[in-house]
Amino acid sequence: MKPEYENLKAIKNEDSKRFELTVDGYTAFIDYKERNGVITLIHTESPEELAGRGVATALIEKTLAYLENNKITLVPLCPLVVAYIKRHPEWVRIVREDYKAKFV
């Protein structure tokens, strides 16, 4: 994660069912569904104004850390999240067992 994003807080917006990270007045988000201690990350979106600045990556990292810190199991359906975990296989540890095969 770029140093300028380390102190920014990602917010779990339970009303919108999104994890959000706001940078320079623009908000990147990951849509999720939650049930029985499992969160499914569905879609990541970052405004064009933030493109190429690493905001989506920072949001993914902060979201995965939140899930781990809160002992929530992950079902990664979002292609960006899947790609991130493939590049950082240490995060497979929070993926639900029946989805881990995607990362082998």
Buried (B, 14 or more C-beta within 10 A) or exposed (E): BEEEBEEBEBBBEEEEBBBBBBBEEBBBBBBBEEEEEEBBBBBBBBBEEBEEBBBBBBBBBBBBBBBBEEEBBBBBBBEBBBEBBEEEEEBBEBBEEEBEEEEE
